[in-house]
């Protein structure tokens, strides 16, 4: 894992991506295979906790790399967080997803404590995350809302992309749909065509009157 993490610093993007995929697979399959059923009252071996401990360690280093690295190196590492997470979820046992997810979602608790590039990496990481394994949708939506209000256009675009993904994949009757609607109602992005498009698209899906938004998109720049 340490060797693969170091590869995330290489200039070759394909090598970085392959290294990130292998990191996710190793974490997912760390204890794959037969597991002896333990008698009642017997605590699991500390070895069984190892993949979760490693995930916690490397996830922190993916989102918050060593500050002594150059800004470009930090960006290269952060942009592979999603690749590692995707590979982990694709290969781990279904029964392990809640544990891995709980560790991941700790990073969404306090949006103000995350810098802008770290926020982008966290928003990007959830774009393929299984909806039914998100432990607290309210926490994620609060994270999105904070960065929509306080981020630059890069973070806002990532937040709106994630919001669109969540809205499209949540059941229509899910309580979070109302919170998504409130978030979309409270923001405007007329200064940026991409943000305006995402805003209009989500607004239309949640039942808002988006006539004015789409008319602005039709206007020549």
JOVEN-V921730 format. One record per helix or strand of 3 or more residues. SS is the DSSP state (A for helix, B for strand). FROM is the first residue (numbers start at 1). TO is the last residue. If there is no record, write none. Layout:
SS:FROM:TO, SS:FROM:TO
This chain:
A:2:7, A:13:28, A:46:63, A:71:78, A:81:91, A:94:108, A:111:113, A:116:128, A:131:133, A:137:150, A:153:169, A:176:185, A:193:205, A:211:218
